[in-house]
Amino acid sequence: MDEIIVTPPSPPLDEIDRQVIDALRRDGRAAFAQIAESLNVSPGMIRLRYNRLVELGYLKVVAVTNPLMMGKRTMAMIGVRTEGSKMLEVASRLSAFDEVVYVVVVSGRYDLMIEVFCRDHEDLLNFLTEKLAKVDGVRETESFMYLKIAKEIYF
């Protein structure tokens, strides 16, 4: 929750950097030798580029789980309106809940948007009534249950 969207000055990326990033977006486990061969450069160059991209913050290496395989069959996006002076405190409190996988402070109709993964409808109902509704500073919520995920990428 400490991340604030800013555009700090960053070293420019060249075409090889962009192609390394693109290859890893398609397959995060692609071998450096395989990427190097497709770009006609050495695997050592790809290793150096990869390490530099990670060090500069262009790449973050994580394992992405499949919520359905993890027993989370009900997913929802929830718009949250807060008492203005408690917005960041509410965001922090919501971030601590196991069901919450994403919290953003936004402008517009809502103050926060949160994404939650729950076992089933009953688990979501319990989250809404026993956890979310009881957070001091939450004024109003609106839930949007996922019916189908049509596109999911990790940029």
Buried (B, 14 or more C-beta within 10 A) or exposed (E): EEEEEEEEEEEEBEEBBEBBBEBBEEEEEBEBEBBBEEBEBEBEBBBEBBEBBEEEEBBEEEEEEEBEEEEBBBBBBBBBBBEEEBBBBBBEBBBEBEBBBEBBBEEEEBBBBBBBBBBEEEBBEBBBEEBBEEBEBBEEBEBEEBEEEEEEEEE
